[in-house]
């Protein structure tokens, strides 16, 4: 793995590697990328509906942590999660790879997940995945790796057609 660099931002000091950075620094590039995926079948499991809203990039890390995966100075993915500070847990995990580069993006995702538990010391991560998502098994592996559990399955909860 590449050496980790120190990145100072006005939001908080974050330790990042060369492939992972805070999303706000790439706001314009990220917004354009997310508009390009609207109505593309590959991303229907990320959106979970038949309409799209513009992504908002927060100017604070109080309620949400947002990151981008970078390769050759270009955004290749987006990773975010919301924070419940009162109960000390992360939730609403959002993962979007804009390319087919699974290695770079996967390393960055792994770093974010590790930081949730080891750096930020959140006690749990709540998230959902649509059954039938091509990367559903990857989520199952993540649950196993962090000794998590699948709590339940919602029926008729999303529309991805």
BARO-433956 format. One record per residue: residue in three letters; x, y, z of N, C-alpha, C in turn. Coordinates in steps of 0.02 Angstrom, whole numbers, plus 50000, padded with zeros to 5 digits. Atoms other than C-alpha are relative to their C-alpha. Last residue first. Example, Ala and Ser with C-alpha at 12.3 -4.5 7.8 and 13.67 -1.06 7.14 Angstrom:
SER499584994149997506844994750357499615005550037 ALA500454994150000506154977550390500455006050000 
***
This chain:
UNK500135001350071481784995149354500035006249959 UNK499404999150038482614999149522499904998649925 UNK500175001350070481125001849635500615001549958 UNK499684995850050481475000349820499754998249931 UNK499774993749970480604993849977500315004849950 UNK500314994750042479564979449908500175006950025 UNK500345002450060480154968350052499675005849964 UNK500614996350015481434974450179499714997149936 UNK500104998450071482684961250232499345003649993 UNK500645001850030483364959350407499985002049927 UNK500544999549952484784961750530499334997949970 UNK500564997650041486244955750427499384999850045 UNK500565004750011487684954150547499475003349957 UNK500674997149999489374961850575499464994749993 UNK500425003549951491004953750622499325003150009 UNK500064995749941491994966850524499544997050054 UNK499344997449980492614954650392499975004050065 UNK499625005449968490934945550385500675002550027 UNK500345001649937489954961350350500384994750038 UNK499854994549955491224966450218499694998850069 UNK499305001049977491094949350136500205005450050 UNK500025005749953489184951250128500704998650028 UNK500284997549938489414968450049499984994550053 UNK499474996049970490544960749918499775003150066 UNK499555004649965489224947449886500585003750033 UNK500315001949937487964961249844500464995450040 UNK499475000349950489124967849709499734998350070 UNK499435004350020487974963349564500564999750052 UNK499444995750020486494970949658500594995549983 UNK499945000450072485144957549664500545004649973 UNK499925007050019484584961649841500004999749923 UNK500575002850035484774980349863500164992849980 UNK499825001850069486084984749992499384996849969 UNK500435004950034485814993250159500274998849930 UNK500064998750071486915002050285499524995049970 UNK500645002350027487175003850472499995001749926 UNK500164997150065488975005350532499364996849975 UNK500325004250050489385002150714499905004049936 UNK500145006649973490365008150866499654995349951 UNK500735000749999491195022850782499854992850020 UNK500275003849944493005023650836499245000050004 UNK500554996049972493485037150712499664996750059 UNK499794993049992495185029650675499475004250034 UNK499364999449965494875011050700500225007250013 UNK499955003649937493035008450660500645001450039 UNK500634999549963492605021050526500074996950069 UNK500004993749961494435022150475499365000850040 UNK499535000849944494445003750422499995006250045 UNK500315004649953492905006550315500444998850062 UNK500564996549968493675021850234499674995550051 UNK499724995049954495305012650200499455003750038 UNK499745003749942494394997650125500295004850052 UNK500585002149961493425009350011500234996450063 UNK500254994049966495065017049954499394998550043 UNK499524998149948495825000149917499765006150039 UNK500065004849945494254994749824500485001550058 UNK500604998249963494285010449717499914995450061 UNK499894993549968496065007349664499415001850044 UNK499425000549954495764988849630500105006550038 UNK500215002849936494004989749557500574999850051 UNK499405001049960494465001349415499814997750070 UNK499945007349989492904998949308500634998350039 UNK499605003450050492485017449323499974992450011 UNK500164997350066491265028949413500364996449944 UNK499405000450041491325018449573499815002349930 UNK500114999450072489945023949692500675000049964 UNK499405002150036489785019349876499865000249925 UNK500124998950071488545027449995500664998649964 UNK499415000950042488475021550176499815000749927 UNK500144997650068486905028050262500624999949955 UNK500565003050035487555025450439499945003049930 UNK500044997850070489005028650556499424996449967 UNK499975005050053488885026950745499945003249932 UNK499345002150022489245036850902499994994249951 UNK499965007249986487495037950980500654996949974 UNK500315001349935487465056950995500074992750020 UNK499514998749947488705058750852499714998650069 UNK500434998549944487605050450722500465000850060 UNK499755001049932488705051650569499465001850051 UNK500254995149952488245049750387500224998050069 UNK500445002849949489275039950263499805005650047 UNK500224995649946490165043950102499614995950051 UNK500175003949941491185035949964499785004850054 UNK500264995949945491375042749787499794995350056 UNK500535002749957492355035449643499835004750057 UNK500255006350027493545038249497499444997050043 UNK500465003449955493955056549525499754993649966 UNK500705000150019495425061349416499594996250052 UNK500314993449988497175066749469499265000449978 UNK499724995550051497945050749394499645006950003 UNK499485003450039496815040249506500215004849943 UNK499644996350052495765047649646500494995449965 UNK499455004350019494425039949757500325003249939 UNK499945002050069493325053449829500604995549993 UNK499345001050029492765055850007499954998649926 UNK500035001250072491275062150105500704999849971 UNK499325000350024491025061350294499964998049926 UNK499845004950052489295066950348500745000549981 UNK500545004750011488475076050493500174994549950 UNK500385001349940489925085750570499474994649990 UNK500015007349989491115084150424499584998250061 UNK499845001849931490775101650358499994992450005 UNK499404996049984490625110050189500214998950072 UNK500024996049939489435096450129500655003950010 UNK499365000949968489395090449949500015004850060 UNK499764994249963487625088749887500654998150034 UNK499615001649941487205076449750500215006550035 UNK499304998150003485885082349627500334998350067 UNK499874993549971484285072549642500745001549993 UNK499344998249974483795058149530499995007050030 UNK499844992950008482175049349487500685001350032 UNK500074998250070481725031149457500115007449987 UNK500644997050019482325024649625500015001749926 UNK500585003349969483685014849714499335003149983 UNK500534995049995485075026949661499374997450034 UNK499774994649956486535015449696499445004950012 UNK500005002549932485664999949627500265005250049 UNK500685000149973485215009049466499984997650073 UNK500034996549935487045013349433499314999850033 UNK499475002349955487435001049292499935002950070 UNK500205006349968485755004649208500514997650052 UNK499585005450025486235022549169499874993850041 UNK500365004450046484795034449200500444994749967 UNK500735000049996485895047549285499714995749944 UNK500255006849986487705042149278499244999750004 UNK499885004650055488375057749190499724993050012 UNK500514998750051487585069349318500064995149942 UNK500645002949978488625060749452499445001649951 UNK500005007350005490225063949356499334997150021 UNK500065001750071489855082449333499974992449991 UNK500684998450022489535084549520499904998149927 UNK500455005049973491145075349564499285001349978 UNK499895006250038492215086249451499514994650022 UNK500234999050069491465102049526500074993749958 UNK500724999050005491645096149707499755000649928 UNK500145002250069493415089349696499265001149983 UNK499454997550042494115097849853499894998449926 UNK500114992950014492425095049936500545003049956 UNK500394998750060492605076249919499965007449982 UNK500664997349982494005073750045499645002349937 UNK499984993149977495425063049978499295002350018 UNK500614998249965495875045049939500065007250025 UNK500575002050039497155038549815499345002450029 UNK500004996650064498725046949878499384998549958 UNK499475002550043498345041550055499955003649933 UNK500225003050062497355051750178500594997149963 UNK499435003650027497505056850359499764996549937 UNK500135006850021496185069650394500644996949974 UNK499415003350025496375085650492499834992749985 UNK499665003549945494695093850505500624996749971 UNK500525003849968493565104550398500254996250061 UNK500324995849950494765118250345499484996350040 UNK500564996550028495835105350261499695004350054 UNK500344995349956497545098550297499435003349963 UNK500364995050038498105083050204499635004450050 UNK500404995849956499445071850279499675005349957 UNK499824993049999500085058250167499555003750049 UNK500544995449985500015039450186500275007150004 UNK499924996249938501285028650101499435004950009 UNK499604994050005500615017549963500055003450068 UNK500424994150000500005000050000500445006250000 
***
